[in-house]
């Protein structure tokens, strides 16, 4: 049985989708969760209302801002004086066709890399230092199947950002295991969240499900279950690994 009693966990992008499902499971197992959200205060407050203040602490931050990302970490640590687990879940999936003008195309790259990769790296930087001082901790980086196999041409920046996250995770795992710091990557395919709603509308859910040998698209709760397991520290020898959640689809 997973028991997260006494652990404080920071989940970025925690108000909706995979993040909200993760928060619910972490709290159900006894964890205290700092829920980061960007702009959807209503969703964050609704989630907090489910469990009450002792279990959930809300922290708003715009991850496109370096200073707000730093403030997020400081505010998260200030709640209970420590963080035991960092879950980098926040991310965006936005189109950027090659026929855009160069400034717009580069701007799209900068925004996606900033939110999906640089903010995660910035929080990992703070977490590694914090964990070294406190005797260890757990990092969980939610990447994507696209980080291993690439994406379509309109999402070059997304695939690149998610591949970078996997390399970030492996590097931390290799170098920091001696400090009792565990780092896990998770690479889902499409998940039934608001972020992929435009893809569902474009392709149709049946066509998306047909991409996977299991015949369906993953749910946020499936991803959350794996995050919760890793957060428990129950599999230390799995550090550095990336777990695919793509229904047995080919990833090479």
N, C-alpha and C positions, 0 to 999 in steps of 0.2 A: 504493500500500500504506500502511495506517495504521501508524504507529510511535509508540508512547507511551513509549518508553524515556526515563527521567529525569523523567517526570511523576508527581506524587503526587495521587491523586484520592480525595476523600471521597464515599462513597455512603451515604446514609441508607436505613434499611430494607434493608440489603444482604445479609441472611442467607437470604432466601427470595424466591420469585417473580421479578418483574422485577429486583429488586435483585441476587439471586444470579446470574441470567443475565448481568447487566451486569458484575458483578465478574469472572466467568469470562472474558468477552470482553476486558475491559480488561487483565487480567493476560496473556492470550494475546498481546496486542499490545505487551507490554513494560511496562505501567504498574505502579506500586506503589499499592495500594488500601487505604485506611482503611475497614473495613467496620463501619458502625454497626449495632447491633442493640438491640432493646428488652428482651425477656425470654427469647428462645429461644437460650440459650447453646449447646445441643446442635447446632442447625443452624449457628450461627456457627462453632463449632469444627470441624464436619465440612467446612465450606467452606474454612477455613484449612488443614486437613489435606491438601486436594487440592493445594495449591501451596507450602505452607511459609512460615515466618516472613519470609524476605526480601521476599516479594511482597505479603503481607497482614498488616495490623495490625488487631486487633479492638478496638472501643470500644463499651462498653455505655452507654446513656443513655436515660432516660425523657423523651421529648419533651413530656410534659405538664408538665414542670418547667422553668421558665425557667433556673434555676441549672444543671441538668444539661445543658441545651442549650448553655449557655456553656462548660461543662466539656468537652463533646464537641468543640467547635471547638478549644479549647486543647490537648486531648490529641492531636487529629489533627495540628495544626501541629507539636507537639513531636516527633512521630515522625521526620520528615525536615527539620524546620525551615521547611517551607513547604507550602502547598497550591496546586496549579495548576488543579484543576478541582473544582467542587462539584456533586454530583448530588443534588438534593432529590427523593427517590423515596418516602420513608416516607409512609404514609397509611392511613386506616381508612375502611371503608364499612359503617356500622351504621344500622339502621332507627331512626326516631324518629317514630312516628305522631302525628298531630295530637291524638288523643284521650288521650294521656298527660297526667298532671297537669302543671301549668305548671313546677314546680321540676324535675321529671325531664326535661321537654322542653328547658328552658333548659340544664340540665346536659349533655344530649346535644350541643346546639349548642356549648357552651363546649369540650367535649372534642374534637369534630371540628374546630372552627376552630383550636384550639390545636395539634393534631398536624398537620393538613393544611396550614394557612396560617401561623399565627404562628411556629411553630418554623422553618418554611422561611424566613420573612422574617427571623427572628433570625439564622439562619445566613448568609443573603444579606448582612445588615448587616455581619457580621464579614468575610465574604469580600470584599465591595467595598473595605473599608478595607485589607485584606491585599493585594489585587490592585493597588490604587493604589500601595502602597508597594513592590511587587515587579515592577512593569512590565506588569501585565496578568494575565488569567486567563479562565476559562470557567465560566459558570453554566448548568446544565441543570435546568429545573424540570418534573417529570413531573406534568402536570395530568390532564385527562380530557375526553372528548367532552362529559360533563355540564357542564363549565365553559363550553361554548359554546352548548349547546342546552337546558340544564337537565336535571333528573332527575325521578323520580316524587315524589309528595307526601310519601312516607315518608322521602325523602332530600333534603329541602330544604336542610339544612345541608351535605350533601356537595356538591351543585351550587354552592352559594354559596361554599364554601371553594375549590373548584377554579377558579371564575371569578375569585376574588380572586388566586389564584396566577398566572393569565395576565396580569392587570393589573400585578401586581408585576413579572413578568418583562419586560413591554414597557417599563415605566417605567425599569427598570435599563438595558435595552438602549439606550433613547433618550438617557439622561443620561450613561451611562458609556462609550459607544463611543470618545469622545475619550481615554479612559484605557486603551485597548486591552483593555477588558473586554467580552466577548461573552456574550450571554444568549439562550438558546433555550428555547422551550416545546414540550412534546410532549403531545398529546391523544389517548390511545388510547380506543377503545371497550372493550368487555369483553375481558379477557385471561385465558387459562387459568391462573389462579393460585389459591392457597388462599383468597384474599380473596373471590373471586367464587364459591366452591364452593356457598354457600347459594343463590345465584341459579340456578346450574346445577341444583341439586337441585329447586328450586321450578319452574323453567320448562322444564327439559330442554335438553340441549345442541343438539339439532336445532332447537328453536324459537329459541334464541339465535342460532345460525348463520344462520337465515333472516332475521334482522334486517339482514344485510349482503349487498350485491350479490355479494361474493366467495364467499358461501355457507359461510363458516367464521368462527370466532372466532380472534383473533390469539394468537400464542404469546409467552411472555416473551422468547424469543430475538430475535423481530422488533423489539421495543421496544429491547432491549439493543443491537442492531446500529446503530440510529439514534443512541442515546446515545453509543456508541463513536465513531461518525463525527464527531459534533459535538465530542466531547472532544478530538479530534485538532487542532481549530482549522483544519480544511481548508476551511471555508465561512464566512469572516468576514463576507461581505456578506449572509449569511442571518440575521445577528443580529437579534433582535427578533421573528422569525417563530415561529409555532406550527405544528407539523407534525401533521396528523391521521393517526391510524392506526386508521381505522374502516371499512376495506374498501369505500370509495366510498359509504358511507351518507350520506344527506343530513344536514347539520349545521346548517342554518338553521332 
